Amino acid sequence: MIVIDAMSWIFNNSGVFFNAFNRHLLMCVLSLGIGFVIAVPLGFSVARAPRAAFAVINIAGALRSIPSLAILSATMPFLGIGLLPSIIALVVLAVPPLLLNTIIGIREIDTSVIDAANGMGMSAGQMLREIELPLAVPSILSGVRTSAIQVIGGAALASFIGGGGLGDFINAGIAIMNMPRLLVGAVPIALLAIFAELAFSALERVFTQRR
Amino acid sequence: MKWVPKHLDRLLEALLEHLYLVFSSVGIALVISLIVGIWAARRPRSFAAIVVLTGILFAVPSLALFALLIPVMGIGAAPAITGLAAYSLMILIRNIGMGFQAVPRDVLEAADGMGYGTARRIWEVELPLAMPYIIGGIRIAMVTVIGIGTVAAYINAGGLGVIIFEGIDQRFPEKIIAGGLLTSFLALFADYFFASFEKLLRRRSGGKAA
């Protein structure tokens, strides 16, 4: 049984496995965090400026058309191999969905709400904190979910440019045609992605109902 | 730009292999999803379950999915096309189901009243009305599979990914960028082509362009 062989390999090499697992998680969390810090403020600042928003939306769309594999491998000529180029590439993967969903979230806010806030004499800062941000949260979370899936999948490819992570086991498994080793990489990656999808979907539902 | 002008034939070959992977996987998925989508559209509870399940499966990264197929199917075009078809299925079933659910109930009743059988009703009434949704699904599936298809090169399925992987192995940036950009152009072209087609159909069926 391949599955049992894979489990026993993890059990016997738990140090190696958890090193790779933690590295995979570190890459995902860091790049998603950095992507969030870049994309959400940028989305807020361009959403109300039609021309800037148009440019940003098109650039983000073009970035999304580049395959993850190409984005990861394209960092290599500039930054070499290892963790840093992997994280930079994953940030590039994380930003477009976050940016697009932030802009969508702000644009979907009813103009009458904004007018009412203006009429009540709210300052721009108050408007942002009390109205725009809370109302845009469900859409932003949807962006986080899409980005998380992109980044978890991208992190699996980081192994090709020496970034480490769970992709290493898939690489090793294919190189020596060892099926259990292949599963040691593939199953946790798949479970991680499914978990992220379910967790962020649940969060999205909670925030959508609260409105 | 030294390598590209001298190896246009290699790039063309990789492009054709890529197109073969994309068309065969989306084609297989389209046939299956038409059957499943039409069946599920009339069963709201099954359809809701299918939408949730496909959403979860769609999250599985391509490299992991290919790796999970290798113990069963080995390496090469077969597992690659199977994996790519699986991604297309998740997109297409959703869109086709939604397209058939969007057909107004009174239109269906009118067709029944005119004595159309189920098969004729699906073929002559529902399919044309659901067509913009179906084309929309094909558009998203194509764009997704064109991108993910680059990873298929890793399991010996050929395509544009071969050029990218060679670039990684040989530390040859020009190959990485050539393979990557060609894939992007292909994705953008497919997106534009099917989006135009979708708009045309929506205009013709009198609905508003989405």
Interface residues (C-beta under 8 A of the other chain):
Chain A: I2 A62 S65 I66 P67 S68 L69 A70 I71 S73 A74 M76 P77 I149 I152 G153 G154 A156 L157 F160 I161 G167 I170 G173 I174 M179 L182 L183 G185 A186 V187 I189 A190 A193 I194 A196 E197 L198 S201
Chain B: G55 I56 A59 V60 P61 S62 L63 A64 L65 A67 L68 I70 P71 I75 V143 I146 G147 I148 G149 T150 V151 Y154 I155 G161 I164 F165 G167 I168 R171 P173 I176 I177 G179 G180 L181 T183 S184 A187 L188 D191
